[in-house]
């Protein structure tokens, strides 16, 4: 009953309302003369410095769903859930220089989305359209998953209803508030709120990893409890260590997830909002601090085992909601007021990425569908208006996914999203370094990778939800004819086929002398920096922001 959690609800509500007020105030923070421009509404004026970018990108990548899902996976499967830690470490050296090139060419030409870059680089509106649609489709379930984190907290506090609408009413209200201040303030809202969100998460996790091991008998007792639980598991792949059968899946999932992370439109939006290449370099060096935090978050799953936590019942009769593991742990082990703070950290942790994701998806629709195909002469003000309305539609769609779909299916959809977004790697990431691939070949590679990826995903069942198809992203190699129990991440196989097809078709099209289009960029575009006179300026500001401390 919610009355048993009254203190938690009050603390959660106060902090939630506080950041909502900050979201509305953000419209006046670093205010421009005219908000009716995508550079301002959708990219914060392209002026964020070191600290703002660090909090914004960190708040975007390390979400509320991460807070509940990674420990839940550790709770249920053990070491396999730790894949999220290495992939958020290896990604930053990989993208250190790639993102600098994307920032430079985007600022020089005024690109707002990765599809804008692909359109100019390969002179192909069709390829740009595919990149835009891929980004939107991959982002939608990601937004829905942020609601899963909020729902787990509300369920733990006893805020539930007797039917689907009543049960989800608090989430609908929360996203209505989110939609209102995002519509008004654009990217400035999540940028400002990210300071509060990340500060709360750091405080909660640092307290948890010091206080909980002390209360539970030390780290030795925690790992012993986890080892005992997995020793009794019927699944031989469960355990505090990997075994021979799940190592390939672990490695390919970690590496594939790393490659996909900065292909998501919302990740790129945070990068393009920064004011210089130097800000990006400093942030790629400093963001691994969040990976340290993620490692500590993951260990909450083992702490929950040692504390004897039982997940709350799931939406379907006879099932358990593993995403409630961390909220229940906090509810049982912390005073009510601090549990409320922890719940607020998770809830606010959903608002920042959901806002950025909806803005990124809206920018893709506006620039690469609406302006390209529906209204080529759209003014900057019209673009901003369309993007604002589209961001509302995206949020409504995300809420509908949670209300009408099984939450487990939403989680599986996000895994599918990772496979989908990986198919943009040749055009976006490799396109920043080379134009060797023919534009027609990139389309063929995208189609081959997407087709194979969807076929593989279709073959994977989910025994827990008794669903025969689209039940995850671990494909058994035995289905390819190998005599082994090992599985492999679908995204890696699909993107490799994408690259091979793109290379072969490029050779064929060149031999046939098919036109390749004109490259609208020049080599020095990829090295432009702040102050370059050729950079497309953002709308003028009322004030010039003062320099910020380095992140």
Kinemage of the C-alpha trace (Angstrom):
@kinemage 1
@onewidth
@group {chain A} dominant
@subgroup {mainchain}
@vectorlist {calphas} color= white
{ca unk a 1} P 0.000 0.000 0.000
{ca unk a 2} L 1.164 3.500 -0.827
{ca unk a 3} L 0.404 4.681 2.743
{ca unk a 4} L 3.305 2.533 3.982
{ca unk a 5} L 5.635 4.505 1.713
{ca unk a 6} L 4.320 8.013 2.403
{ca unk a 7} L 7.727 9.507 3.312
{ca unk a 8} L 9.294 8.046 0.160
{ca unk a 9} L 6.472 9.388 -1.990
{ca unk a 10} L 6.770 12.890 -0.505
{ca unk a 11} L 10.558 13.063 -1.005
{ca unk a 12} L 10.220 11.638 -4.532
{ca unk a 13} L 7.461 14.108 -5.442
{ca unk a 14} L 9.277 17.166 -4.067
{ca unk a 15} L 12.477 16.397 -5.978
{ca unk a 16} L 10.520 15.519 -9.119
{ca unk a 17} L 8.616 18.813 -9.004
{ca unk a 18} L 11.870 20.689 -8.351
{ca unk a 19} L 13.518 19.416 -11.523
{ca unk a 20} L 10.295 19.976 -13.466
{ca unk a 21} L 10.416 23.631 -12.433
{ca unk a 22} L 14.053 23.731 -13.557
{ca unk a 23} L 12.919 22.369 -16.919
{ca unk a 24} L 10.608 25.324 -17.464
{ca unk a 25} L 13.162 27.844 -16.178
{ca unk a 26} L 15.745 26.414 -18.606
{ca unk a 27} L 14.125 28.359 -21.457
{ca unk a 28} L 15.662 31.530 -19.931
{ca unk a 29} L 19.015 29.912 -19.172
{ca unk a 30} L 21.634 31.146 -21.654
{ca unk a 31} L 18.631 32.510 -23.533
{ca unk a 32} L 18.905 33.388 -27.243
{ca unk a 33} L 17.037 36.194 -28.940
{ca unk a 34} L 15.021 33.669 -30.910
{ca unk a 35} L 14.223 30.118 -29.785
{ca unk a 36} L 12.523 29.394 -33.116
{ca unk a 37} L 15.561 27.731 -34.657
{ca unk a 38} L 16.725 24.108 -34.474
{ca unk a 39} L 20.231 25.232 -33.536
{ca unk a 40} L 18.736 26.791 -30.417
{ca unk a 41} L 15.799 24.540 -29.543
{ca unk a 42} L 17.357 21.264 -30.650
{ca unk a 43} L 21.074 21.866 -29.965
{ca unk a 44} L 21.113 24.474 -27.203
{ca unk a 45} L 22.778 27.049 -29.442
{ca unk a 46} L 25.756 24.695 -30.069
{ca unk a 47} L 27.414 26.450 -27.143
{ca unk a 48} L 27.718 23.989 -24.241
{ca unk a 49} L 31.093 23.939 -22.529
{ca unk a 50} L 32.975 21.217 -20.693
{ca unk a 51} L 30.894 20.738 -17.547
{ca unk a 52} L 27.514 21.079 -19.239
{ca unk a 53} L 28.474 18.618 -21.977
{ca unk a 54} L 29.847 16.153 -19.427
{ca unk a 55} L 26.629 16.143 -17.407
{ca unk a 56} L 24.419 16.194 -20.528
{ca unk a 57} L 26.112 13.314 -22.376
{ca unk a 58} L 26.602 11.351 -19.159
{ca unk a 59} L 22.961 11.853 -18.223
{ca unk a 60} L 21.963 10.796 -21.728
{ca unk a 61} L 24.005 7.579 -21.880
{ca unk a 62} L 23.615 6.378 -18.274
{ca unk a 63} L 19.861 6.251 -17.912
{ca unk a 64} L 17.209 5.240 -15.377
{ca unk a 65} L 16.860 1.957 -17.204
{ca unk a 66} L 20.582 1.364 -16.707
{ca unk a 67} L 20.082 1.976 -12.995
{ca unk a 68} L 17.484 -0.812 -12.688
{ca unk a 69} L 18.253 -3.189 -15.582
{ca unk a 70} L 21.986 -3.791 -15.179
{ca unk a 71} L 21.695 -4.807 -11.493
{ca unk a 72} L 18.599 -6.851 -12.392
{ca unk a 73} L 20.625 -8.765 -14.986
{ca unk a 74} L 23.406 -9.300 -12.455
{ca unk a 75} L 20.775 -10.505 -9.978
{ca unk a 76} L 19.327 -12.962 -12.472
{ca unk a 77} L 22.305 -14.162 -14.531
{ca unk a 78} L 25.480 -13.048 -12.780
{ca unk a 79} L 28.658 -12.103 -14.634
{ca unk a 80} L 26.948 -11.879 -18.042
{ca unk a 81} L 25.241 -8.695 -16.843
{ca unk a 82} L 28.603 -7.014 -16.434
{ca unk a 83} L 28.918 -6.580 -20.240
{ca unk a 84} L 27.671 -3.007 -19.859
{ca unk a 85} L 30.847 -2.002 -18.020
{ca unk a 86} L 33.528 -2.935 -20.590
{ca unk a 87} L 31.527 -1.585 -23.506
{ca unk a 88} L 31.193 1.830 -21.845
{ca unk a 89} L 34.974 1.793 -21.339
{ca unk a 90} L 36.204 0.744 -24.784
{ca unk a 91} L 33.844 3.083 -26.625
{ca unk a 92} L 35.540 6.331 -25.635
{ca unk a 93} L 38.952 5.651 -27.246
{ca unk a 94} L 37.095 4.403 -30.337
{ca unk a 95} L 35.068 7.576 -30.782
{ca unk a 96} L 37.630 10.087 -29.478
{ca unk a 97} L 38.637 11.266 -32.959
{ca unk a 98} L 35.510 10.156 -34.833
{ca unk a 99} L 33.247 12.534 -32.916
{ca unk a 100} L 35.664 15.418 -33.365
{ca unk a 101} L 35.429 14.993 -37.139
{ca unk a 102} L 31.637 14.794 -36.964
{ca unk a 103} L 31.486 17.946 -34.817
{ca unk a 104} L 33.710 19.890 -37.217
{ca unk a 105} L 31.898 19.012 -40.433
{ca unk a 106} L 28.509 19.480 -38.774
{ca unk a 107} L 29.324 22.910 -37.405
{ca unk a 108} L 30.869 24.093 -40.652
{ca unk a 109} L 27.816 23.026 -42.683
{ca unk a 110} L 25.113 23.493 -40.051
{ca unk a 111} L 24.205 19.796 -39.819
{ca unk a 112} L 21.755 18.947 -37.042
{ca unk a 113} L 21.499 15.172 -37.534
{ca unk a 114} L 23.790 12.370 -38.761
{ca unk a 115} L 21.466 11.984 -41.751
{ca unk a 116} L 22.257 15.609 -42.704
{ca unk a 117} L 25.920 14.623 -42.934
{ca unk a 118} L 25.192 11.487 -44.979
{ca unk a 119} L 23.020 13.508 -47.383
{ca unk a 120} L 25.850 15.963 -48.095
{ca unk a 121} L 28.700 13.444 -48.007
{ca unk a 122} L 27.204 10.876 -50.398
{ca unk a 123} L 24.775 13.109 -52.315
{ca unk a 124} L 21.995 10.601 -51.673
{ca unk a 125} L 18.605 11.636 -50.268
{ca unk a 126} L 17.522 7.983 -50.243
{ca unk a 127} L 20.467 6.915 -48.070
{ca unk a 128} L 19.873 9.889 -45.779
{ca unk a 129} L 16.194 8.893 -45.478
{ca unk a 130} L 17.177 5.343 -44.496
{ca unk a 131} L 19.575 6.671 -41.857
{ca unk a 132} L 16.860 8.967 -40.475
{ca unk a 133} L 14.188 6.243 -40.335
{ca unk a 134} L 16.670 3.835 -38.742
{ca unk a 135} L 17.512 6.392 -36.065
{ca unk a 136} L 13.871 7.122 -35.268
{ca unk a 137} L 12.891 3.435 -35.098
{ca unk a 138} L 15.886 2.553 -32.904
{ca unk a 139} L 15.219 5.461 -30.532
{ca unk a 140} L 11.504 4.911 -29.885
{ca unk a 141} L 11.808 1.758 -27.711
{ca unk a 142} L 14.764 3.369 -25.923
{ca unk a 143} L 12.469 6.175 -24.765
{ca unk a 144} L 9.858 3.644 -23.664
{ca unk a 145} L 12.450 1.886 -21.535
{ca unk a 146} L 13.001 5.019 -19.476
{ca unk a 147} L 9.412 4.585 -18.377
{ca unk a 148} L 10.233 1.050 -17.236
{ca unk a 149} L 12.637 2.570 -14.694
{ca unk a 150} L 10.010 4.989 -13.375
{ca unk a 151} L 7.396 2.221 -13.289
{ca unk a 152} L 9.675 0.013 -11.160
{ca unk a 153} L 10.023 2.826 -8.604
{ca unk a 154} L 6.298 3.591 -8.526
{ca unk a 155} L 5.457 -0.100 -8.104
{ca unk a 156} L 7.865 -0.351 -5.156
{ca unk a 157} L 6.221 2.660 -3.508
{ca unk a 158} L 2.827 1.018 -3.911
{ca unk a 159} L 1.589 3.543 -6.480
{ca unk a 160} L -0.425 1.140 -8.617
{ca unk a 161} L -3.955 0.810 -9.923
{ca unk a 162} L -6.579 -1.814 -10.677
{ca unk a 163} L -6.453 -1.353 -14.456
{ca unk a 164} L -3.915 -0.396 -17.125
{ca unk a 165} L -4.844 3.299 -17.220
{ca unk a 166} L -4.881 3.756 -13.423
{ca unk a 167} L -1.643 1.818 -13.049
{ca unk a 168} L 0.134 4.014 -15.571
{ca unk a 169} L -1.504 7.342 -14.655
{ca unk a 170} L 1.528 8.631 -12.672
{ca unk a 171} L 3.794 7.847 -15.644
{ca unk a 172} L 1.408 9.600 -18.022
{ca unk a 173} L 1.411 12.686 -15.774
{ca unk a 174} L 5.211 12.624 -15.469
{ca unk a 175} L 5.667 12.452 -19.227
{ca unk a 176} L 3.057 15.163 -19.785
{ca unk a 177} L 5.161 17.472 -17.590
{ca unk a 178} L 8.301 16.348 -19.438
{ca unk a 179} L 6.636 17.047 -22.778
{ca unk a 180} L 5.590 20.543 -21.663
{ca unk a 181} L 8.993 21.763 -20.530
{ca unk a 182} L 10.832 20.077 -23.411
{ca unk a 183} L 8.455 21.810 -25.843
{ca unk a 184} L 9.247 25.147 -24.231
{ca unk a 185} L 12.945 24.829 -23.414
{ca unk a 186} L 14.305 22.290 -25.880
{ca unk a 187} L 17.720 20.776 -25.162
{ca unk a 188} L 18.414 23.345 -22.454
{ca unk a 189} L 15.927 21.558 -20.155
{ca unk a 190} L 17.696 18.175 -19.964
{ca unk a 191} L 21.078 19.953 -19.899
{ca unk a 192} L 20.105 21.859 -16.749
{ca unk a 193} L 18.307 18.934 -15.107
{ca unk a 194} L 21.281 16.642 -15.774
{ca unk a 195} L 23.249 18.467 -13.059
{ca unk a 196} L 20.684 17.411 -10.437
{ca unk a 197} L 20.140 13.927 -11.839
{ca unk a 198} L 23.805 12.966 -11.988
{ca unk a 199} L 24.594 14.503 -8.600
{ca unk a 200} L 21.790 12.505 -6.976
{ca unk a 201} L 22.923 9.262 -8.608
{ca unk a 202} L 26.530 9.760 -7.524
{ca unk a 203} L 25.447 10.412 -3.932
{ca unk a 204} L 23.061 7.437 -3.816
{ca unk a 205} L 25.543 4.961 -5.311
{ca unk a 206} L 28.490 6.075 -3.198
{ca unk a 207} L 26.378 5.749 -0.053
{ca unk a 208} L 25.064 2.366 -1.199
{ca unk a 209} L 28.473 0.806 -1.944
{ca unk a 210} L 29.801 1.901 1.458
{ca unk a 211} L 26.757 1.348 3.676
{ca unk a 212} L 25.258 -1.819 2.186
{ca unk a 213} L 28.417 -4.001 2.246
{ca unk a 214} L 28.938 -2.924 5.871
{ca unk a 215} L 25.354 -3.899 6.715
{ca unk a 216} L 25.456 -7.168 4.757
{ca unk a 217} L 28.693 -8.502 6.249
{ca unk a 218} L 31.247 -7.281 3.722
{ca unk a 219} L 32.018 -7.967 0.078
{ca unk a 220} L 33.079 -11.537 0.826
{ca unk a 221} L 29.641 -12.383 2.170
{ca unk a 222} L 27.967 -10.665 -0.797
{ca unk a 223} L 29.912 -12.645 -3.407
{ca unk a 224} L 29.488 -15.887 -1.435
{ca unk a 225} L 25.716 -15.392 -1.421
{ca unk a 226} L 25.699 -14.723 -5.166
{ca unk a 227} L 27.886 -17.769 -5.850
{ca unk a 228} L 25.564 -19.985 -3.805
{ca unk a 229} L 22.483 -18.718 -5.659
{ca unk a 230} L 23.944 -19.332 -9.108
{ca unk a 231} L 25.354 -22.745 -8.122
{ca unk a 232} L 21.741 -23.841 -7.597
{ca unk a 233} L 20.535 -22.330 -10.900
{ca unk a 234} L 19.344 -24.731 -13.609
{ca unk a 235} L 20.996 -22.501 -16.234
{ca unk a 236} L 24.679 -23.505 -16.553
{ca unk a 237} L 25.539 -20.041 -17.930
{ca unk a 238} L 24.545 -18.324 -14.673
{ca unk a 239} L 27.384 -17.584 -12.275
{ca unk a 240} L 29.712 -14.960 -10.878
{ca unk a 241} L 32.195 -15.967 -13.618
{ca unk a 242} L 31.712 -16.533 -17.347
{ca unk a 243} L 32.079 -20.021 -18.795
{ca unk a 244} L 33.150 -21.372 -22.180
{ca unk a 245} L 29.621 -21.205 -23.604
{ca unk a 246} L 28.799 -17.559 -22.899
{ca unk a 247} L 32.154 -15.830 -23.430
{ca unk a 248} L 31.617 -15.263 -27.171
{ca unk a 249} L 28.191 -13.760 -26.539
{ca unk a 250} L 29.655 -11.536 -23.814
{ca unk a 251} L 32.492 -10.236 -26.005
{ca unk a 252} L 30.408 -9.647 -29.131
{ca unk a 253} L 27.569 -8.052 -27.159
{ca unk a 254} L 29.984 -5.699 -25.391
{ca unk a 255} L 31.817 -4.744 -28.586
{ca unk a 256} L 28.636 -4.420 -30.653
{ca unk a 257} L 26.977 -2.296 -27.978
{ca unk a 258} L 30.070 -0.084 -27.884
{ca unk a 259} L 29.939 0.465 -31.637
{ca unk a 260} L 26.229 1.260 -31.460
{ca unk a 261} L 26.328 3.676 -28.518
{ca unk a 262} L 27.399 6.828 -30.379
{ca unk a 263} L 25.427 5.961 -33.509
{ca unk a 264} L 22.193 6.629 -31.625
{ca unk a 265} L 20.815 10.052 -32.600
{ca unk a 266} L 20.496 11.205 -28.977
{ca unk a 267} L 24.205 10.553 -28.331
{ca unk a 268} L 25.159 12.590 -31.378
{ca unk a 269} L 22.782 15.387 -30.361
{ca unk a 270} L 24.655 15.850 -27.078
{ca unk a 271} L 27.978 15.949 -28.929
{ca unk a 272} L 26.847 18.475 -31.563
{ca unk a 273} L 25.567 20.784 -28.803
{ca unk a 274} L 29.112 21.295 -27.495
{ca unk a 275} L 30.960 24.433 -28.510
{ca unk a 276} L 34.334 23.072 -29.687
{ca unk a 277} L 36.426 20.053 -30.572
{ca unk a 278} L 38.384 20.584 -27.388
{ca unk a 279} L 35.237 20.170 -25.285
{ca unk a 280} L 34.593 16.823 -26.989
{ca unk a 281} L 38.158 15.618 -26.408
{ca unk a 282} L 38.029 16.499 -22.736
{ca unk a 283} L 34.677 14.776 -22.341
{ca unk a 284} L 35.737 11.584 -24.091
{ca unk a 285} L 38.602 11.505 -21.567
{ca unk a 286} L 36.398 12.257 -18.544
{ca unk a 287} L 33.211 10.294 -19.319
{ca unk a 288} L 34.727 6.927 -18.246
{ca unk a 289} L 34.140 8.201 -14.698
{ca unk a 290} L 30.515 7.258 -15.353
{ca unk a 291} L 31.677 3.741 -16.253
{ca unk a 292} L 33.222 3.439 -12.799
{ca unk a 293} L 29.852 4.432 -11.384
{ca unk a 294} L 28.158 1.871 -13.650
{ca unk a 295} L 30.403 -0.878 -12.265
{ca unk a 296} L 29.267 0.026 -8.752
{ca unk a 297} L 25.625 0.131 -9.887
{ca unk a 298} L 25.970 -3.366 -11.366
{ca unk a 299} L 27.137 -4.744 -8.016
{ca unk a 300} L 23.806 -3.736 -6.484
{ca unk a 301} L 22.476 -6.908 -8.102
{ca unk a 302} L 24.771 -9.081 -5.964
{ca unk a 303} L 23.929 -6.988 -2.893
{ca unk a 304} L 20.246 -7.693 -3.526
{ca unk a 305} L 21.001 -11.429 -3.521
{ca unk a 306} L 22.851 -11.165 -0.209
{ca unk a 307} L 19.977 -9.111 1.255
{ca unk a 308} L 17.438 -11.762 0.254
{ca unk a 309} L 15.486 -9.402 -2.013
{ca unk a 310} L 12.448 -10.851 -3.781
{ca unk a 311} L 11.329 -9.017 -6.947
{ca unk a 312} L 7.743 -7.757 -6.989
{ca unk a 313} L 5.113 -9.573 -9.088
{ca unk a 314} L 5.156 -8.807 -12.804
{ca unk a 315} L 2.329 -7.639 -15.042
{ca unk a 316} L 1.464 -11.220 -15.986
{ca unk a 317} L 0.190 -13.615 -13.344
{ca unk a 318} L 2.888 -15.919 -12.000
{ca unk a 319} L 5.797 -13.733 -13.186
{ca unk a 320} L 8.260 -11.534 -11.310
{ca unk a 321} L 9.392 -8.051 -12.315
{ca unk a 322} L 13.182 -8.229 -12.078
{ca unk a 323} L 13.436 -4.479 -12.677
{ca unk a 324} L 12.151 -3.899 -9.129
{ca unk a 325} L 15.234 -5.530 -7.568
{ca unk a 326} L 17.113 -2.276 -6.889
{ca unk a 327} L 14.074 -0.258 -5.678
{ca unk a 328} L 13.096 -3.095 -3.313
{ca unk a 329} L 16.692 -3.317 -2.059
{ca unk a 330} L 16.671 0.406 -1.243
{ca unk a 331} L 13.238 0.111 0.348
{ca unk a 332} L 14.379 -2.683 2.659
{ca unk a 333} L 17.841 -1.438 3.576
{ca unk a 334} L 17.636 2.373 3.721
{ca unk a 335} L 15.620 4.801 5.837
{ca unk a 336} L 12.457 5.964 4.100
{ca unk a 337} L 13.758 9.462 3.404
{ca unk a 338} L 16.932 8.215 1.713
{ca unk a 339} L 14.998 5.599 -0.239
{ca unk a 340} L 12.886 8.512 -1.511
{ca unk a 341} L 16.035 10.297 -2.647
{ca unk a 342} L 17.191 7.137 -4.418
{ca unk a 343} L 13.828 6.746 -6.135
{ca unk a 344} L 13.981 10.377 -7.241
{ca unk a 345} L 17.442 9.747 -8.722
{ca unk a 346} L 15.991 6.917 -10.796
{ca unk a 347} L 12.891 8.878 -11.783
{ca unk a 348} L 14.814 12.012 -12.734
{ca unk a 349} L 17.306 9.726 -14.460
{ca unk a 350} L 14.520 8.826 -16.865
{ca unk a 351} L 13.630 12.425 -17.711
{ca unk a 352} L 17.014 13.558 -19.035
{ca unk a 353} L 17.579 10.821 -21.642
{ca unk a 354} L 13.885 10.692 -22.604
{ca unk a 355} L 13.948 14.424 -23.369
{ca unk a 356} L 17.150 14.203 -25.415
{ca unk a 357} L 15.953 11.124 -27.282
{ca unk a 358} L 12.644 12.725 -28.221
{ca unk a 359} L 14.437 15.876 -29.404
{ca unk a 360} L 16.895 13.817 -31.491
{ca unk a 361} L 14.106 11.781 -33.096
{ca unk a 362} L 12.143 14.971 -33.803
{ca unk a 363} L 15.177 16.611 -35.417
{ca unk a 364} L 15.610 13.594 -37.708
{ca unk a 365} L 12.000 13.769 -38.838
{ca unk a 366} L 12.100 17.532 -39.353
{ca unk a 367} L 15.391 17.800 -41.229
{ca unk a 368} L 15.442 14.569 -43.201
{ca unk a 369} L 11.779 13.806 -43.894
{ca unk a 370} L 9.710 16.983 -43.503
{ca unk a 371} L 12.194 19.432 -45.052
{ca unk a 372} L 13.600 16.985 -47.611
{ca unk a 373} L 10.328 15.565 -48.903
{ca unk a 374} L 7.377 17.597 -47.641
{ca unk a 375} L 8.456 21.248 -47.523
{ca unk a 376} L 11.829 22.074 -48.987
{ca unk a 377} L 11.368 25.824 -48.438
{ca unk a 378} L 10.597 25.478 -44.712
{ca unk a 379} L 11.951 28.402 -42.692
{ca unk a 380} L 14.029 27.878 -39.533
{ca unk a 381} L 10.982 28.850 -37.453
{ca unk a 382} L 8.815 26.288 -39.239
{ca unk a 383} L 11.476 23.625 -38.717
{ca unk a 384} L 11.564 24.375 -34.995
{ca unk a 385} L 7.774 24.217 -34.725
{ca unk a 386} L 7.569 20.888 -36.555
{ca unk a 387} L 10.342 19.466 -34.367
{ca unk a 388} L 8.556 20.569 -31.188
{ca unk a 389} L 5.292 18.934 -32.265
{ca unk a 390} L 7.087 15.778 -33.392
{ca unk a 391} L 8.827 15.501 -30.018
{ca unk a 392} L 5.376 15.449 -28.388
{ca unk a 393} L 4.211 12.703 -30.744
{ca unk a 394} L 7.322 10.655 -29.970
{ca unk a 395} L 6.655 10.873 -26.222
{ca unk a 396} L 3.032 9.844 -26.696
{ca unk a 397} L 4.239 6.846 -28.676
{ca unk a 398} L 6.661 5.885 -25.911
{ca unk a 399} L 3.923 6.037 -23.271
{ca unk a 400} L 1.657 3.939 -25.514
{ca unk a 401} L 4.372 1.263 -25.719
{ca unk a 402} L 4.421 0.955 -21.934
{ca unk a 403} L 0.632 1.077 -21.501
{ca unk a 404} L -0.291 -1.387 -24.244
{ca unk a 405} L 2.780 -3.652 -24.605
{ca unk a 406} L 4.292 -6.187 -22.243
{ca unk a 407} L 7.218 -4.394 -20.522
{ca unk a 408} L 9.453 -7.387 -21.307
{ca unk a 409} L 8.700 -6.924 -25.005
{ca unk a 410} L 9.717 -3.259 -24.688
{ca unk a 411} L 13.064 -4.456 -23.305
{ca unk a 412} L 13.493 -6.877 -26.199
{ca unk a 413} L 12.585 -4.085 -28.623
{ca unk a 414} L 15.476 -2.039 -27.247
{ca unk a 415} L 17.850 -4.939 -27.921
{ca unk a 416} L 16.487 -4.997 -31.469
{ca unk a 417} L 17.127 -1.249 -31.636
{ca unk a 418} L 20.832 -1.820 -31.017
{ca unk a 419} L 20.996 -4.220 -33.944
{ca unk a 420} L 19.123 -1.747 -36.142
{ca unk a 421} L 21.259 1.301 -35.357
{ca unk a 422} L 24.475 -0.651 -36.002
{ca unk a 423} L 23.513 -0.799 -39.680
{ca unk a 424} L 24.218 2.933 -39.973
{ca unk a 425} L 27.889 2.435 -39.049
{ca unk a 426} L 29.291 2.240 -42.622
{ca unk a 427} L 27.566 5.423 -43.788
{ca unk a 428} L 27.968 7.527 -40.638
{ca unk a 429} L 31.131 6.406 -38.813
{ca unk a 430} L 33.204 5.151 -41.752
{ca unk a 431} L 31.813 7.928 -43.930
{ca unk a 432} L 33.626 10.431 -41.719
{ca unk a 433} L 36.934 8.970 -42.869
{ca unk a 434} L 36.352 7.688 -46.383
{ca unk a 435} L 34.038 8.036 -49.340
{ca unk a 436} L 35.280 4.825 -50.899
{ca unk a 437} L 31.906 3.122 -50.516
{ca unk a 438} L 29.471 3.834 -53.338
{ca unk a 439} L 26.206 5.388 -52.214
{ca unk a 440} L 24.227 2.606 -53.898
{ca unk a 441} L 26.419 0.009 -52.199
{ca unk a 442} L 25.762 1.551 -48.786
{ca unk a 443} L 22.033 1.202 -49.424
{ca unk a 444} L 22.515 -2.429 -50.484
{ca unk a 445} L 24.668 -3.137 -47.415
{ca unk a 446} L 22.085 -1.510 -45.144
{ca unk a 447} L 19.339 -3.674 -46.665
{ca unk a 448} L 21.417 -6.870 -46.354
{ca unk a 449} L 22.444 -6.197 -42.759
{ca unk a 450} L 18.941 -5.164 -41.752
{ca unk a 451} L 17.348 -8.148 -43.465
{ca unk a 452} L 19.735 -10.671 -41.919
{ca unk a 453} L 19.494 -9.017 -38.512
{ca unk a 454} L 15.687 -9.135 -38.535
{ca unk a 455} L 15.708 -12.790 -39.647
{ca unk a 456} L 18.110 -13.750 -36.859
{ca unk a 457} L 16.128 -11.821 -34.237
{ca unk a 458} L 12.922 -13.476 -35.450
{ca unk a 459} L 14.426 -16.912 -34.765
{ca unk a 460} L 15.223 -16.159 -31.100
{ca unk a 461} L 12.546 -17.186 -28.563
{ca unk a 462} L 12.001 -15.823 -25.070
{ca unk a 463} L 11.118 -18.743 -22.790
{ca unk a 464} L 10.390 -16.447 -19.825
{ca unk a 465} L 7.566 -14.665 -21.643
{ca unk a 466} L 6.679 -17.716 -23.758
{ca unk a 467} L 7.224 -15.715 -26.942
{ca unk a 468} L 8.529 -17.633 -29.955
{ca unk a 469} L 10.124 -14.709 -31.799
{ca unk a 470} L 12.090 -11.502 -31.137
{ca unk a 471} L 13.034 -12.741 -27.678
{ca unk a 472} L 16.524 -11.242 -27.429
{ca unk a 473} L 19.747 -10.730 -29.377
{ca unk a 474} L 21.756 -13.888 -28.537
{ca unk a 475} L 21.707 -16.088 -31.643
{ca unk a 476} L 22.688 -19.773 -31.233
{ca unk a 477} L 25.573 -20.720 -33.541
{ca unk a 478} L 24.016 -24.171 -33.887
{ca unk a 479} L 21.425 -22.535 -36.183
{ca unk a 480} L 24.304 -21.792 -38.552
{ca unk a 481} L 25.304 -25.444 -38.506
{ca unk a 482} L 28.007 -25.302 -35.815
{ca unk a 483} L 28.130 -28.097 -33.238
{ca unk a 484} L 28.249 -25.825 -30.193
{ca unk a 485} L 26.071 -24.319 -27.486
{ca unk a 486} L 27.643 -20.886 -27.936
{ca unk a 487} L 25.651 -17.835 -28.959
{ca unk a 488} L 26.696 -14.626 -30.688
{ca unk a 489} L 25.319 -11.092 -30.686
{ca unk a 490} L 23.105 -10.581 -33.736
{ca unk a 491} L 24.286 -7.017 -34.311
{ca unk a 492} L 27.904 -8.025 -34.943
{ca unk a 493} L 26.957 -10.624 -37.569
{ca unk a 494} L 24.538 -8.231 -39.289
{ca unk a 495} L 26.960 -5.304 -39.511
{ca unk a 496} L 29.755 -7.570 -40.824
{ca unk a 497} L 27.451 -8.754 -43.612
{ca unk a 498} L 26.497 -5.104 -44.197
{ca unk a 499} L 30.157 -4.175 -44.702
{ca unk a 500} L 30.945 -7.146 -46.964
{ca unk a 501} L 27.926 -6.472 -49.190
{ca unk a 502} L 28.726 -2.744 -49.324
{ca unk a 503} L 32.313 -3.491 -50.386
{ca unk a 504} L 31.340 -6.030 -53.068
{ca unk a 505} L 28.550 -3.875 -54.517
{ca unk a 506} L 30.899 -0.867 -54.538
{ca unk a 507} L 33.326 -2.801 -56.763
{ca unk a 508} L 30.476 -3.893 -59.031
{ca unk a 509} L 29.001 -0.394 -59.384
{ca unk a 510} L 32.419 1.108 -60.070
{ca unk a 511} L 33.036 -1.491 -62.746
{ca unk a 512} L 29.665 -0.573 -64.273
{ca unk a 513} L 30.626 3.139 -64.034
{ca unk a 514} L 27.468 4.046 -62.094
{ca unk a 515} L 27.477 7.711 -61.006
{ca unk a 516} L 28.631 8.214 -57.411
{ca unk a 517} L 27.301 11.697 -56.801
{ca unk a 518} L 29.242 14.704 -55.545
{ca unk a 519} L 30.887 14.965 -52.147
{ca unk a 520} L 29.598 18.199 -50.612
{ca unk a 521} L 32.376 18.284 -48.014
{ca unk a 522} L 36.089 19.086 -48.239
{ca unk a 523} L 39.010 17.543 -46.295
{ca unk a 524} L 39.515 20.634 -44.143
{ca unk a 525} L 35.827 20.542 -43.070
{ca unk a 526} L 36.729 17.684 -40.732
{ca unk a 527} L 39.219 19.778 -38.778
{ca unk a 528} L 37.254 23.040 -38.376
{ca unk a 529} L 37.130 24.311 -34.799
{ca unk a 530} L 35.553 27.032 -32.692
{ca unk a 531} L 36.195 30.436 -34.184
{ca unk a 532} L 36.528 29.168 -37.757
{ca unk a 533} L 35.022 31.959 -39.901
{ca unk a 534} L 33.412 29.416 -42.230
{ca unk a 535} L 31.413 27.703 -39.506
{ca unk a 536} L 27.685 28.228 -39.918
{ca unk a 537} L 26.734 30.552 -37.039
{ca unk a 538} L 23.888 29.877 -34.658
{ca unk a 539} L 21.306 32.643 -34.129
{ca unk a 540} L 22.701 35.567 -32.162
{ca unk a 541} L 22.397 35.521 -28.393
{ca unk a 542} L 21.265 38.182 -26.001
{ca unk a 543} L 24.337 37.489 -23.913
{ca unk a 544} L 27.693 35.889 -24.466
{ca unk a 545} L 28.176 32.918 -22.151
{ca unk a 546} L 31.178 33.146 -19.897
{ca unk a 547} L 33.863 30.467 -20.138
{ca unk a 548} L 33.143 27.345 -18.089
{ca unk a 549} L 35.469 25.210 -16.007
{ca unk a 550} L 36.961 22.217 -17.760
{ca unk a 551} L 35.269 18.857 -17.178
